[in-house]
Amino acid sequence: MLDRRLIIEHTDTVLDSLSRRHAGEDSTHAVKRLVEMESSRKAVTTETDELRAKRNALSKQIGPLMQQGKRDEAEPLKAEVKAFGARLAELEDQLKALEAEQQALLLTIPNLLDPRVPDGASEDDNAVVRTWGTIPELDFQAKDHHDIGTELGILDFPRAAKISGARFSVLRGDGARLERALINFFVDQGVAAGYQEVMVPYIVNRTAMTGTGQLPKFEDDAFKVNHEVAGEDAFLISTAEIPVTNLHRDEIIEESELPLRYVCFTPCFRAEAGSYGKDTRGLIRQHQFHKVEMVKIVTPDQAQAEHEALTADAERLLQALGLPYRTVILCGGDVGFTASICYDIEVWLPGQRAFREISSCSHFGDFQARRSKMRFRPEAGGKPVIAHTINGSGLAVGRTLVAILENYQQADGSVVVPEVLRPYMGGLDRIGPVE
């Protein structure tokens, strides 16, 4: 959430950011409406302050008059104080209504873009920052992961559809073991890189979803649970970012404790997966998938370096697996609602002859922390300061499995297991057809 004062005092800057985002009219209207309401809010606040001052002054006169037995002089003052009280109650209701509307508008306005974000309207305008690895030249016709996994007997989409419908999968045998190996490898690498492992709930309340920016904008894309949690609506998480970031909601952290770095494995649930017209085949876009997430809580001074470091940590996982990739910086029109700047890491998929996203590494500035009231106490003293948050996939497990199946496929239909995963696979070096 943006600072209300920032919007009021630097309206043109905010509107320029919305323009660079190619944001809809709703966001622009929200900014303009919020600015329009500010004069009303100030007028109510001014009148409230003046009436309170007058009421207090009159109240101080009533006591001495009553003590002196001058009831006739005190009664008109008491009537006036009562009238002031009634008007103050009206003004307080008006102020609450104005502030509630402003708060609702603030929750619909996307983050301010970082100046480093390039201009552009869509993913076609994203800029390649760097590439790594060599695209494999296969001496046979490359298959996609759907066909590879089905022929090996490790992916079972028909039975998944029977149980849960489209956009779900069943992994069998070495396929299930490979998924589990990737989870353990990613978490272990995160811990080795200095992140603290956490295990968190997979169901969160409305406050947690709002704190990281999933609500109210993306409520239709979330899986809502019938039962409440802590007296609030409850949702299945779409990413570990939500519960992990909310670990420090409503807290003041000592600056000496920052940066905080967490790595967390969770299943993820996204209702929006089925709304896309592409990726209906295979594992690329699922309602349920596994992901290992890296989350950082930092000071503003640490933020840029920690964002770059997190992105490098995600890239090293692909390097260890020997998977070719490229890193792109998202243009204004492709940056997500909550992020100020974002790198996407895209892995090469021979079956599609294309690079596909496998990790998004985002810096949110103070956008999430302001929503979740997360601050730190400066070592130099002074008032608590709003923290910055950063996160990225390290990595999306299902998409990594896809990349391994396609990049390590062999002419005989088998798949070579990357060397770093073999200790997690009981020494298995190749996945062959189920006999």
N, C-alpha and C positions, 0 to 999 in steps of 0.2 A: 504494500500500500504506500502510495506517495504521501509525503507530508502535505497537509492542507495548506500550510503557509507557503510552501514552494509553489503550489498551483496558483495561489492568489497573487503572490509577488512576482512570479516568473511565468505568467500564463503563456506568453509567446513561445518560450522554450518548451513547455509541455506540449503545446499544439504542434510545434515543429517536430517533436519526437513522434507524435501520433501520425503525422503526415509521412514521416520516414518509415513508420511501421505499416503504412497503408491500412491503418485502422478504420473501422467502420464509423458511421455517423453517430452511433450510440455513444462511443467513447468521447467524441468531440462535443456532443451535446452535454454529456455528463460534466465535462470540464467547464463549459460555458455556464451551465446551470449552477454549478457549485460557486463560481465567481459571482454570478448574479445574486445568489442567496447571501453572500458575505455581508453586503450592506445591510440587509434585514437583520442578520445575526448581530452585527455591531450595534444597530439601532436599539434592538431589544436589550442587549447587554448594557448599553449606556443608560437607558431608561431604568433598568433594574438597579444599577449602581446608584443612580441619583435618588431613586425612591427609597432605597435602603438607608442612604445617608440621611434623608429627610426624616424617615421613620425613627431612626436612632436618635436624631436630635430632639424630636418631639417627645420621645419616650423618656429622655433624660429630664425634660421639663415637668412631666406629669408627677413623678415621685415627690419632688419638693412641694408642689402645689397641694397635693393630697395631705402631706405632712402638716402644711400650714392651714389646713381646713378650707382651702379654696376650691371646693369641689365644683362650683359653677364654672370656674375658669378651666379646670382640668377636663371636664366632660367633653367639650368640643374638641380638645386635643386628642382625647381617647377615641372619639369617633373618626377623626382624621387618620389616626394611626391604624384603625381597623380598616378604613377604606384603602389606605396604602397597602395593607396586608393582602386584601382581596386582589388588588391590581398586581401585586408582586406574584401572587399565585398564578394569575393569568399569564404573566410574562414568563414565569418559569416553565409553564406548560408549552408556551410558544417556543422558548429556547430549546427545550427538549425535543420538540418536533423538528425544528430546524436542524439541530445537530444530528438527529437520527437520520434525516434525509441526506445530509452531507456525508455522513458515515456510509450510508448505502451507496451513494454515488462514488465515493472514494474506492469502494471495493470493486467497482466495475472498470476502473481506469488502469491500463497496463503500466508496467514499469517504464521508467525513463531510459532510453537507449544510451549506451556508452558511446562516446564520440568515435571510438575505433570501429564501430559497426559499419560495414560498407552499405551503400545505398543499393536498393534492389527490391523487386516486388515479390519474388518467389524463390524456391530452392534452385531454380536455374541460374540465379544471380549470386549464389554463394561463391566465395573465393577460396581456392585451394591454397592452403598455407604450406603444407609439406606432404610428401609421399614417402612410403617405406616399403621395401620388399620388391620382389620381381613377380609379375603376373605369370602364373604357370602356363607353359605352352604344352598342352596335352596332345599326344599323337593318336588320339581317338576322340570320338564325339562325346563332349562333356554332357553329363546328365545333371538334372537339378536334384536337390536334396530329397524331394518328395519321391522321385523314382528310385534313387539310390537306397533310401531308408526302407521303402516298401519292398524292394527286391531283396534286401538283406534280412527282412523280417523284423526290423528294429523299430519301425514306425507303423502304427496301426490307426489310420484315420477313420475307417468305417465303424469300428467298435467305439471310438471316441464319440462319433456322431450319434450312435445308438444310445449312448449314455447321456450325453449333454448337448448334442447338436453340432452345428458348424462352428469352426474357429476353436476347436479343442483337439487335443492329441493324446494318444497313448504311446508311451515308449516301452519297448520290451528288451529284455536281455542286455546285450552290450550297449544298446542305445540308452537304456535307463542308467546303466553304469557310467557311460560317458557323460551324461548330464550331471550325475552326482560328482564325478571326478572334476568337472569344470567348476562346480560350486565350491568344492573344497580347495581346489587350486587357487581360485580367485580370492577366497577369504584368506588363505595362508599367505598369499602374496601381499595382500593389503596389510595384514598384521606385520609382515616383515618390513613393509615400507613405513611403519610408524603409526598405522591406524589402530584404534581400539575396536575389537570386535564386540558387537552388541546383538542380542536377539530381542525382538520387539513384538508387540501385538500386531495382528493382521487386520483387526477391526478397530477403527478409531471413531471418535465423536465428531460432531459438526464443527466444534471449535478448532480441533486439530486440522481438519480439512480446510477451514477458512484461513488458518494461520499460515499455511504454505501456499495458498492461492488457488487451490482446486475449487473452492466455493467462493462466491456463488456462480461464477462463470461456467464451470464445467460440471454442474450437478447432473445434468442429463447424461453425461458420459460415465458416471460412477455407478457401481453396484451398491444400492441402498439395502440395508438389512432391516428386517421387520421389527426386531427388538431394539430398544434404546440402550445406550451406554451412558452411564452417569447422568441420566435424566435428559439426554440429548439424542437426536437422530444419529444413527450409526451407519458406517460405510466400510466396505472392504477396501483395503488400500490399493491404489494404482501404482505405487512405488514406495520403497522403504524411506524415501525422502520425507514422507509425511510423518510417520511416528518418530524417526530419528531426529529430525529438526525440532520437533515438539518436545523432545526430552528436556529442553531448557526454556520452554515457554514460561513466561511470567517470572523469569529469574534475572538476578544481577550477578554476573560472573566476574571474578577477579581478572584483571587484564593479564596477570602473570600466568593464568591457566590457558590463555589463548596462544596459538590456535588449538581448538579441539578438533580431532580427526577421528571419524568413525567409519567402520566398514561393516556392512550388514547384508546378510542374505535374507530374502523373503520371496514368497510367491507374490505375483502382482495380478490384479484383476481390472480389466478395462472393458466396459460395455461398448465403448466407441469403436472397438476393433472391427465390428461387423458392418460399420457404416461406410467403409471404404469400398470403392469399386474395383480395387486392385488387390493383389496378394490374397486372393481367396484360396489359393492352393498352398498347402504345406504349413510351415511353422513361422513364417515371417510375421504375420499379424494375428495374434491369438487373444481370446478373451482372458485366458489364464496362462501365465508364463513365469519363469524364474529369472531373478536378477540379483546381482550383487551390487550394492550401491555404496559409493563413497560420499560422505557428507563432512563438510568443514564449517565450523563457526569461528570467525576471525575478526580482528580489528580492521577498520578501513585501511590502515597503512599496510597491513599484511595481505589484503585481499587479492590484488593483482598477481603477486608472485605465487600465492597459494592456488589461485585458479590455474595458472600455467603449470604448476607442479602437479596438480590433480590430473590435468589433461595428459601430462607426460606419464603419470602412473598408469592411466588407462591404456595408453599406447604401448607401454612396456609389456603388458599382458599379451597383446597381439604379436609383438616381436618375439616373445618367449614361445608362442605357439607357431611361429613361422608363417603368419597369415598376412599377406600384403594388404595395405590400407592407405588411405589418404585422410588428412585432417583438413576440414574446411571451416571457415568462419562464416556464420550465418549472416545474411543480409538483413536489413531492417524489416522487410516484409515476411521473413521466415523465423525471426526470433520469437520465442514463446512469450505468452502473456506476462509471466512473472520474471523473466530474465532480463538483465541489462545487456549482456553479451554472452554468446554461446559458441562453442566449438562442437561440431559433429565429427566423430570419427567414423569413417565409412570403410567397411571391409570389402574386399573383392570377392564376388561370387561367380565362378566360371559357368555355372548352370544358367545364369541370367546374363552373363557377359556385362556385368554392371557392378558399380560400387553401391553398397547399401549401408544405411546407418546401423551402427552397433553400439554407439555410446554418444550421449549428449552431455557435455561438460559445461555447466552454466554458472555464471556469477550473478547473484540476485541483488547485490548491493545491500541496502537496509530494507528492501521491499518486504521480504518475509518477516524479518525480525521486528519491524514496526507493527505488523499485524499481530505477531505473537508476543509482543512486549518482552523482547529478549535484549538485555543490555549488558554492558560490562562496566566495571568501576576502574577508571584510569589510575595507573600507578602514581601519576603525578598529582592526583587529587582532582577535585571538582565533581560536577554532577555526572551520574552514569550516562554512558553514550550507547546509542543503538548499535548492535553488532551487525556484521555482514555475514551472509551465508553463501555457500558454494556446494554444488554437488555434481556427481556424474556417475554413469554406469560403469562398473568395473568388473565384469561387463554384463550385457544382456545374454543370459546363458543359452537360451534357445537359438538365438541368432548366431552365437559362436558355434554351436553344434552344427548349424546349417553350413557355416563357413568351413568347418573341418570336413564334413562329408563331401562338400563340393571341391575343395582345394586338394584334399588328400585322396580323392577317388582314383582307383586303378582300373586298368583296362579289363581285368577279370571280374570287376564289380565289387571288389573288396575296398576297404578304406584303411589307410595307414594311420595309426594312432600317433599323434605328436609325441616326441620323446619326453617332454616335461610332464605329460599326463600318464605315462606308463606306470610309474610307482603308485598312482591312484587307481590303476586298472589291473592291479595284481600282476604287472609285468607284461600284459597283453600288448603286442605291437601292431596287430592288424585285426580288423573286424571283418569277418567273412559271413557268408550266408548261413542262416540257422539250419542245421541238419536234422 
